[in-house]
Each structure stands twice: as structure tokens, then as C-alpha cells.
Amino acid sequence: MMVVQLATESIAISRLKELASKAADVISAYKYVRIISHNDADGLTSAGIMCRALARKGIHFHTTITSRLAQDTIETIKSSVSDADLVVFCDMGSSHAELIQQIKNDVVVIDHHMPVGESPAKVAVNPHYAGIDGAIYLSASGTTYLVAKEMDPDNADLSGLAIAGAVGDKQLFESSNLHILEEAIHNGVVSVKKGLRVGDGDIANVLEYTPEPYLDITGDRKKIHDFLEILGVKGTLSEMAQEDIKKLTTSIALKLAKHASPEAVDAAIGDVHYLEKELVKNVYDFVAILNTCGKLEKAGLALSMCMLDGSVVEEARQMAVKYQRSIVASIKQAEGMLQQGKNIWYLIAKDMDNTGMISSAVVRYMHPEKPCIVTNEVEGIVKVSGRGTRALTAKGLDLAYAMREGALAVEGQGGGHNIASGASIPPGSVQKFIDIVDDIVGQQLGENADDKR
């Protein structure tokens, strides 16, 4: 059975590399490339990989980072390209054929979201086309890395960015991701150590401002002090004795086991990846910085780091720590606002920050028996974040479908992955949207989630 599985994976990866090779040929034939990518860690590393690959070939590029692909993005592209430019979408574009077809230039889509409809792109590279689940086994940055490798084998040193993108999207290092990781380790681009999967620094500070894993002591300095004193542990994580690391990870695992999903425990403890060719070595520090830059509309800082500009690192680090503290505060605030539907947990907010992290924290660390939907009205639009667990998707949960259908029913837009998805809906439609998504999730899971405990 294992031999058959490995053979199947090998065929799938070969198919994906064929698509990557076609994209590489198209890209390499152009002198000017217009890049559009998503503003999270995966999208930013995707853009970083493409920018570095293009720079090495002497191809000029202009990059825009955006939170979503919408009509305003298309208008921006149309007003900023000439007839001779190629347009490349990274970490988006697979479910927006109606928007992409408005672009008269040649288009390449490099993505990992579930495709919807037939792509109008000249070449579309997506793991789903090869039978690989892009929500779990290959990020957009990993897909972009495969294209970059086809452009030039020397781009193998960009595999660290692909690993960071996969970590940012909470993917498994199996299948295609494992293929890239093994290549990265072999080439000395990435090293691996066992430990707590968080950024580096003084352990008391890290536990105070790190939102993942979210513990019963997170953000509470006194509780953290008492916890570490009982363990007899202190100091900088990267310099800590292995015996202290083991005591720390065991105690945190016990805390998580009380309420968190099994995958949250696995995500908190295990292999920690170090990016030997990047400016920030600890992958969790790097991902936190990239996500911060994206959310705070400082994508230029993130791309500069991906392009190895060391002058921006300290500013980006400080900004990330401050932002992580705000995430912890938002999660604590949200705990008292949660409502329970038949099949979902949900929160209706206004002008609240960090909704994606809130929905993720709820389903991973507090209520893993149901997916969590968080709506947030800001500047005349309601943005929605939905998160599930792999255990729920295995039972049939598909948040991409639920959010898309719920949004369409109220004249909005939605989509993403089965395990993590988003939407934009008009004000005044929130409760109707919540009710529709709640019903769809109930249909997907076969019965009320309450009955599954």
C-alpha cells in the first residue's frame, strides 16, 4: 500500500512540475512582469520567490500585494500595464475567472486554492490540477517555488521561503511539502530541531505575546511567572538546555490536551524549521513578521526581507511583537463575545482587529468540535473569517463552499480552502449569512455538531 501511495504521489508531483515548466517558459519569455499576490505569509513568500527569480534573470517586475482579488484590483492592473507585460497572480486567481478574463494581457496563475470554473489564464499552476490537496500538502509559495526551480535550478536556495509559506498556512509536511522540505534540508537551506514551535526569545516574553499556541496563561505575566517557576525554567529558548525544553514542551502539551484540538498539540510541539539562507532564521518569527506586515499594509517591508534587505529587519521585528500583543488582547476580548449556533461558533464584531487569528484560536484551542465564523464590519463592508480543523474537514466540512454560497446569497463574495476561508458581505446581511452558513455546515457534517461531542 505504501509503495502504491508513493508512486501515486510521484506521478502527481511530476504532473505539477509539467505545469510549472509551462509557466516558467511563458514567464521567462517576457521582459516585464506585473505580479499580484496575497498579503499573508504564504502570499508574501510567493511574491518574494517570484521577485527573486525574475531579478536573477534580469526581468523587470512591479509587485502589488492585496488582501483579496476584487474588481478594484483588476482596475489597478489594467491601468498599470502595457501591452507587452505579463500578469502573474500568486496565491489567488483560481476562483475568479470572471475577473481575470477582463485582463487582455497574457496571465499566469500560480495558486493552491480550489479552482472554480475554467481558468482564462495562459497557464494555471495549481496542485489541485495534479490531484494534490492544496489546503494541506502544498502552499502557494511551494507552487511558486516549483515554477522558480523550472526557471533556473539554482533557485533551489529559495526553498526556505516555500517552507515559511507552508508554515504560515499551517500545512502538513507530507506529500509535496515533504518533497520540498527534504530538498531544502539536503541543500543546506533549512535545518530542523525539536522543540516548541514558537519564535525565539526570552521564554517569559514569548509566552506572553505569542498567540499560537494560545494557552490559559497567554498574555498573563503573573501566571506565566508562576508556571515557569514551578518548572524551574527560564532564559532564551534557543539557548535552553534540552532537559528544560523537554519539561516545557511536556507541560504545554498537557495544558493543550485539556481543550485544544489534537492538531493544535501537534502544531505546538515538534520540528522547528530554521531558514539558513534568510534574514530571520526561526520560521515562526519570520512568519509572524510577514503576517504583521501584510495586515498593517507594510508589504514593502515584508518583500524587502524576502529580497534579503537587512536594513528593515529590526523595524519589522518590533512591529511584529507589538502586533502579536494586540492579537492576544483581541482573542481575550473575543472569548466573552462568542455565540453558539447549531453547527458553528460565531462572533459578530465591528471595527475589531485580528478576526482571522480569533477564529483560528477559537477552533484550535477552545472549541474544536465546531468551525468558527467571525464577522467584522469595518469601513462599510463586513469581512468574514472562517476556520475549521482537519478532523472536521475529514467529516465533510468545506468552508470554501459554505462561505461562497452564504456570501452569494447576500450579494457578497467568498471562498478559500475547505479548512480556512473568507468572505466579504454587505452590512445588514450578517445574521442571514450566519444562518445560511450554519445550515450548510450542518448538511456537510451530516447532523448537528452538538450531537457529535
C-alpha positions as CSV (number, residue, x, y, z in Angstrom):
1,M,0.0,0.0,0.0
2,M,2.8,2.4,0.9
3,V,4.6,1.7,-2.4
4,V,1.4,2.5,-4.3
5,Q,0.9,5.7,-2.4
6,L,4.5,6.8,-3.1
7,A,4.1,6.0,-6.8
8,T,0.8,8.0,-6.9
9,E,2.4,11.0,-5.2
10,S,5.4,10.8,-7.6
11,I,3.1,10.9,-10.6
12,A,1.1,13.8,-9.1
13,I,4.3,15.8,-8.4
14,S,5.5,15.1,-12.0
15,R,2.3,16.4,-13.4
16,L,2.6,19.5,-11.3
17,K,6.2,20.1,-12.4
18,E,5.0,19.8,-16.1
19,L,2.6,22.7,-15.4
20,A,5.3,24.6,-13.5
21,S,7.6,24.1,-16.6
22,K,5.0,25.6,-18.9
23,A,4.6,28.6,-16.6
24,A,8.3,29.0,-16.4
25,D,8.6,29.1,-20.2
26,V,5.9,31.7,-20.5
27,I,7.4,33.9,-17.7
28,S,11.0,33.7,-19.0
29,A,9.9,34.9,-22.4
30,Y,8.8,38.3,-21.1
31,K,10.9,41.4,-20.3
32,Y,8.2,42.9,-17.9
33,V,6.1,41.1,-15.3
34,R,3.2,42.5,-13.2
35,I,2.9,40.5,-10.0
36,I,-0.2,40.4,-7.8
37,S,-0.1,38.4,-4.6
38,H,-1.9,37.9,-1.3
39,N,-1.0,39.8,1.9
40,D,-0.5,36.8,4.2
41,A,2.8,34.9,4.8
42,D,2.1,32.5,2.0
43,G,1.3,35.2,-0.5
44,L,4.3,37.3,0.5
45,T,6.7,34.5,0.3
46,S,5.2,33.6,-3.1
47,A,5.8,37.1,-4.3
48,G,9.3,37.0,-2.8
49,I,10.2,33.8,-4.6
50,M,8.9,35.2,-7.9
51,C,10.6,38.6,-7.5
52,R,14.0,37.0,-6.7
53,A,13.6,34.5,-9.6
54,L,12.8,37.3,-12.0
55,A,15.6,39.6,-10.7
56,R,18.1,36.8,-11.3
57,K,17.0,36.6,-15.0
58,G,17.1,40.3,-15.4
59,I,13.4,40.5,-15.9
60,H,11.8,43.8,-14.7
61,F,8.8,43.4,-12.3
62,H,6.2,45.5,-10.5
63,T,4.5,43.9,-7.5
64,T,1.2,44.7,-5.8
65,I,0.2,43.0,-2.5
66,T,-3.6,42.9,-1.8
67,S,-5.9,41.3,0.8
68,R,-8.3,40.0,-1.9
69,L,-8.8,39.7,-5.6
70,A,-11.7,42.1,-6.5
71,Q,-12.8,44.4,-9.2
72,D,-10.6,47.3,-7.8
73,T,-7.6,45.0,-8.1
74,I,-8.4,44.4,-11.8
75,E,-8.8,48.1,-12.5
76,T,-5.4,48.7,-10.8
77,I,-3.8,46.1,-13.1
78,K,-5.4,47.4,-16.2
79,S,-4.2,51.0,-15.5
80,S,-0.6,49.9,-14.8
81,V,0.3,47.5,-17.5
82,S,1.4,48.0,-21.1
83,D,0.6,45.6,-23.9
84,A,4.0,43.9,-23.6
85,D,3.6,43.0,-19.9
86,L,2.8,39.6,-18.4
87,V,0.5,39.5,-15.4
88,V,1.2,36.8,-12.8
89,F,-1.2,36.1,-9.9
90,C,0.3,34.3,-6.8
91,D,-1.8,32.8,-4.0
92,M,-5.0,33.9,-5.7
93,G,-6.9,33.7,-9.0
94,S,-8.2,30.1,-9.1
95,S,-11.8,31.0,-8.3
96,H,-12.1,34.4,-10.1
97,A,-12.3,33.5,-13.8
98,E,-14.8,36.3,-14.3
99,L,-12.3,38.9,-13.1
100,I,-9.2,37.5,-14.7
101,Q,-10.8,37.3,-18.1
102,Q,-11.1,41.1,-18.1
103,I,-7.3,41.3,-18.4
104,K,-6.2,41.5,-22.1
105,N,-2.6,40.7,-21.3
106,D,-1.3,37.1,-21.0
107,V,-1.9,35.8,-17.5
108,V,-0.2,33.1,-15.4
109,V,-2.0,32.0,-12.2
110,I,0.2,30.3,-9.5
111,D,-2.2,29.3,-6.7
112,H,-3.2,26.5,-4.3
113,H,-6.9,27.3,-3.6
114,M,-9.6,25.1,-5.0
115,P,-10.2,26.0,-8.7
116,V,-13.7,27.1,-9.6
117,G,-14.6,27.0,-13.3
118,E,-12.2,27.0,-16.2
119,S,-9.3,29.4,-15.9
120,P,-8.8,32.0,-18.6
121,A,-5.1,32.1,-17.8
122,K,-2.5,31.2,-20.4
123,V,-1.1,28.8,-17.8
124,A,-2.6,28.0,-14.4
125,V,-0.4,26.1,-11.9
126,N,-2.3,24.6,-9.0
127,P,-1.7,21.4,-7.0
128,H,-5.4,20.5,-7.3
129,Y,-4.9,20.0,-11.1
130,A,-2.5,17.2,-10.2
131,G,-4.7,15.6,-7.5
132,I,-2.8,17.2,-4.6
133,D,-4.8,18.9,-1.9
134,G,-3.5,22.5,-1.8
135,A,-5.2,23.2,1.5
136,I,-2.9,20.7,3.3
137,Y,0.0,19.5,1.1
138,L,1.2,22.4,-1.0
139,S,1.1,26.2,-0.3
140,A,1.1,28.9,-3.0
141,S,4.8,29.6,-2.1
142,G,5.6,25.9,-2.6
143,T,3.8,26.0,-6.0
144,T,5.7,29.3,-6.9
145,Y,8.9,27.6,-5.8
146,L,8.4,24.8,-8.3
147,V,7.9,27.4,-11.1
148,A,11.1,29.2,-10.0
149,K,13.0,25.9,-10.0
150,E,11.9,25.3,-13.6
151,M,13.0,28.8,-14.5
152,D,16.5,28.0,-13.1
153,P,17.7,25.1,-11.0
154,D,19.9,27.5,-9.0
155,N,16.7,28.9,-7.5
156,A,16.8,25.8,-5.1
157,D,18.0,28.3,-2.5
158,L,14.5,29.8,-2.4
159,S,13.0,26.7,-0.8
160,G,13.3,28.3,2.6
161,L,10.6,30.8,1.5
162,A,8.4,28.0,0.4
163,I,8.8,26.3,3.8
164,A,7.8,29.6,5.5
165,G,4.7,29.9,3.4
166,A,3.6,26.3,4.2
167,V,4.1,27.0,8.0
168,G,2.2,30.3,7.6
169,D,-0.7,28.3,6.1
170,K,-0.5,25.6,8.8
171,Q,0.1,22.9,6.3
172,L,1.4,19.4,6.9
173,F,5.0,18.4,5.8
174,E,3.8,15.4,3.8
175,S,3.4,14.8,0.1
176,S,4.7,17.8,-2.0
177,N,5.6,19.8,1.1
178,L,7.8,17.0,2.3
179,H,9.4,16.8,-1.1
180,I,10.4,20.5,-0.9
181,L,11.5,20.2,2.7
182,E,13.8,17.2,2.0
183,E,15.3,19.1,-0.9
184,A,15.8,22.2,1.3
185,I,17.5,20.2,4.1
186,H,19.7,18.4,1.5
187,N,20.8,21.7,0.1
188,G,21.5,23.2,3.5
189,V,18.8,25.8,3.0
190,V,16.8,24.6,6.0
191,S,17.8,22.9,9.3
192,V,15.4,21.2,11.8
193,K,15.5,20.9,15.6
194,K,12.9,19.5,18.0
195,G,11.2,21.9,20.4
196,L,8.4,24.4,20.9
197,R,7.0,25.7,17.7
198,V,7.2,29.4,18.5
199,G,9.6,32.3,17.8
200,D,12.9,32.7,19.6
201,G,13.5,35.0,22.6
202,D,13.1,35.0,26.4
203,I,10.6,32.3,27.2
204,A,8.5,34.5,29.6
205,N,8.2,37.2,26.9
206,V,7.4,34.6,24.2
207,L,4.6,33.0,26.2
208,E,3.2,36.5,27.0
209,Y,2.8,37.8,23.4
210,T,2.6,34.6,21.2
211,P,-1.0,33.9,20.2
212,E,-0.2,30.4,19.0
213,P,-0.3,28.2,20.9
214,Y,-3.0,30.0,22.9
215,L,-2.8,28.8,26.5
216,D,-4.6,29.6,29.7
217,I,-1.6,31.6,30.7
218,T,-1.1,33.5,27.4
219,G,-0.9,37.3,28.0
220,D,-0.9,37.0,31.8
221,R,2.6,37.8,33.2
222,K,1.9,36.6,36.7
223,K,0.5,33.2,35.5
224,I,3.5,32.8,33.2
225,H,5.9,33.6,36.1
226,D,4.3,31.0,38.3
227,F,4.2,28.4,35.6
228,L,7.9,28.8,34.7
229,E,8.9,29.0,38.4
230,I,7.2,25.7,39.1
231,L,9.0,24.1,36.1
232,G,12.3,25.8,37.1
233,V,12.7,27.0,33.5
234,K,14.0,30.4,32.3
235,G,16.1,32.1,29.7
236,T,16.2,32.3,25.9
237,L,14.6,29.4,24.1
238,S,17.4,28.8,21.5
239,E,19.9,28.6,24.4
240,M,17.9,26.5,26.7
241,A,19.1,23.1,27.8
242,Q,17.4,20.1,26.2
243,E,16.2,18.9,29.6
244,D,14.4,22.3,30.2
245,I,13.0,22.2,26.6
246,K,11.5,18.8,27.3
247,K,9.9,19.9,30.6
248,L,8.5,23.0,28.9
249,T,7.0,21.1,25.9
250,T,5.6,18.4,28.1
251,S,3.8,20.9,30.4
252,I,2.4,22.8,27.4
253,A,1.2,19.6,25.8
254,L,-0.7,18.8,29.0
255,K,-2.3,22.2,29.0
256,L,-3.3,21.9,25.4
257,A,-4.7,18.4,25.8
258,K,-7.5,19.8,28.1
259,H,-9.3,21.8,25.5
260,A,-7.4,22.1,22.2
261,S,-7.8,20.1,19.0
262,P,-5.3,17.2,18.6
263,E,-3.7,19.1,15.6
264,A,-3.1,22.1,17.8
265,V,-1.0,20.0,20.1
266,D,0.9,18.6,17.1
267,A,1.3,22.2,15.7
268,A,2.8,23.5,19.0
269,I,5.4,20.8,19.6
270,G,7.8,19.1,17.2
271,D,10.1,20.0,14.4
272,V,11.2,23.7,14.3
273,H,12.5,24.8,11.0
274,Y,15.4,27.2,10.7
275,L,15.8,29.1,7.4
276,E,19.6,29.2,6.9
277,K,19.5,31.4,3.8
278,E,17.0,34.0,5.1
279,L,17.5,37.1,7.3
280,V,15.3,35.7,10.1
281,K,16.2,32.1,10.9
282,N,13.4,30.9,13.1
283,V,10.5,30.2,10.8
284,Y,7.9,31.2,13.4
285,D,9.5,34.6,13.9
286,F,9.6,35.1,10.1
287,V,6.0,34.1,9.6
288,A,4.8,36.4,12.4
289,I,6.7,39.3,10.8
290,L,5.3,38.6,7.3
291,N,1.8,38.3,8.6
292,T,2.2,41.5,10.6
293,C,3.5,43.4,7.6
294,G,0.6,42.2,5.4
295,K,-2.1,43.1,7.9
296,L,-0.6,46.5,8.7
297,E,-0.2,47.3,5.0
298,K,3.5,47.3,5.2
299,A,4.0,44.8,2.4
300,G,7.1,46.7,1.2
301,L,8.9,45.7,4.5
302,A,7.9,42.1,4.0
303,L,9.1,41.9,0.4
304,S,12.3,43.7,1.3
305,M,13.0,41.0,3.9
306,C,12.2,38.3,1.3
307,M,14.7,40.1,-1.1
308,L,17.3,40.0,1.7
309,D,17.4,43.7,2.6
310,G,18.8,43.5,6.2
311,S,18.1,47.2,6.9
312,V,14.4,46.5,7.6
313,V,14.7,43.6,10.0
314,E,14.7,45.3,13.4
315,E,11.8,47.6,12.5
316,A,9.8,44.6,11.3
317,R,10.6,42.6,14.4
318,Q,9.5,45.3,16.8
319,M,6.3,45.8,14.7
320,A,5.5,42.1,14.8
321,V,5.9,41.8,18.6
322,K,3.6,44.8,19.1
323,Y,1.1,43.3,16.7
324,Q,1.2,39.9,18.3
325,R,0.4,41.5,21.7
326,S,-2.7,43.1,20.0
327,I,-3.8,39.7,18.7
328,V,-3.6,38.2,22.2
329,A,-5.7,41.1,23.5
330,S,-8.3,40.6,20.7
331,I,-8.6,36.9,21.4
332,K,-9.2,37.6,25.1
333,Q,-11.8,40.2,24.2
334,A,-13.5,37.8,21.8
335,E,-13.9,35.0,24.4
336,G,-16.7,36.9,26.0
337,M,-18.5,37.6,22.7
338,L,-18.8,34.1,21.3
339,Q,-22.2,32.8,20.3
340,Q,-23.1,29.2,19.6
341,G,-25.2,28.1,16.6
342,K,-26.4,24.7,15.8
343,N,-23.2,23.7,13.9
344,I,-20.8,26.6,14.3
345,W,-19.4,29.0,16.9
346,Y,-19.6,32.6,15.7
347,L,-18.8,36.1,16.7
348,I,-20.3,39.3,15.3
349,A,-18.0,42.3,15.7
350,K,-17.4,45.8,14.5
351,D,-14.1,47.5,14.0
352,M,-12.3,44.5,15.6
353,D,-8.8,43.6,14.6
354,N,-7.3,40.1,14.0
355,T,-10.5,38.3,13.1
356,G,-8.6,35.5,11.2
357,M,-6.5,34.8,14.3
358,I,-9.5,34.9,16.5
359,S,-11.5,32.3,14.5
360,S,-8.3,30.2,14.3
361,A,-7.7,30.4,18.1
362,V,-11.3,29.5,18.9
363,V,-11.5,26.4,16.8
364,R,-8.0,25.2,17.6
365,Y,-7.7,26.0,21.3
366,M,-11.2,26.4,22.8
367,H,-14.0,24.7,20.8
368,P,-12.6,22.3,18.3
369,E,-15.9,20.4,18.0
370,K,-17.3,23.1,15.6
371,P,-15.9,25.5,13.0
372,C,-15.8,29.2,14.0
373,I,-17.0,32.1,11.9
374,V,-16.1,35.7,12.8
375,T,-17.7,38.7,11.1
376,N,-16.3,42.2,11.3
377,E,-17.9,45.3,10.0
378,V,-15.3,47.9,9.0
379,E,-15.5,50.9,6.6
380,G,-18.8,50.0,5.1
381,I,-18.2,46.3,4.4
382,V,-18.4,43.1,6.5
383,K,-15.3,40.9,6.3
384,V,-15.7,37.3,7.4
385,S,-13.1,34.7,8.6
386,G,-14.0,31.1,8.9
387,R,-11.8,28.3,10.3
388,G,-12.1,24.6,10.9
389,T,-9.9,21.7,11.8
390,R,-8.6,18.8,9.8
391,A,-10.8,16.5,11.9
392,L,-13.8,18.5,10.8
393,T,-12.8,18.5,7.1
394,A,-12.4,14.8,7.3
395,K,-16.1,14.6,8.3
396,G,-17.1,16.6,5.3
397,L,-16.6,20.3,6.3
398,D,-15.9,22.6,3.3
399,L,-15.8,26.2,4.5
400,A,-14.9,27.4,1.0
401,Y,-18.2,26.2,-0.3
402,A,-20.2,27.2,2.7
403,M,-18.7,30.8,2.8
404,R,-19.0,31.2,-1.0
405,E,-22.7,30.1,-1.1
406,G,-23.5,32.1,2.1
407,A,-21.9,35.2,0.6
408,L,-23.6,34.8,-2.8
409,A,-27.0,34.6,-1.1
410,V,-26.5,38.1,0.4
411,E,-24.8,39.6,-2.7
412,G,-21.2,39.2,-1.4
413,Q,-18.1,37.2,-2.3
414,G,-16.5,34.3,-0.6
415,G,-14.1,31.3,-1.0
416,G,-10.8,29.9,0.0
417,H,-9.9,26.4,1.4
418,N,-12.2,23.8,3.0
419,I,-10.4,24.3,6.3
420,A,-10.0,28.1,6.2
421,S,-12.0,30.6,4.1
422,G,-13.1,34.2,4.0
423,A,-15.9,36.4,2.6
424,S,-16.9,39.9,2.1
425,I,-20.7,40.7,2.6
426,P,-22.7,43.9,2.8
427,P,-23.7,45.4,6.1
428,G,-27.1,44.4,7.4
429,S,-26.8,40.8,6.0
430,V,-24.7,39.3,8.8
431,Q,-27.4,37.2,10.6
432,K,-28.8,35.9,7.3
433,F,-25.3,34.9,6.2
434,I,-24.5,33.2,9.6
435,D,-27.8,31.2,9.4
436,I,-27.1,30.1,5.9
437,V,-23.5,29.0,6.7
438,D,-24.7,27.3,9.9
439,D,-27.2,25.2,7.8
440,I,-24.7,24.4,5.1
441,V,-22.2,23.2,7.7
442,G,-24.9,21.1,9.3
443,Q,-25.6,19.5,5.9
444,Q,-21.8,18.9,5.3
445,L,-21.3,17.3,8.7
446,G,-24.5,15.2,8.4
447,E,-26.0,16.2,11.7
448,N,-25.8,18.9,14.3
449,A,-22.2,19.3,15.6
450,D,-23.8,19.4,19.1
451,D,-24.6,15.7,18.7
452,K,-21.0,14.8,17.8
453,R,-19.4,15.5,21.1
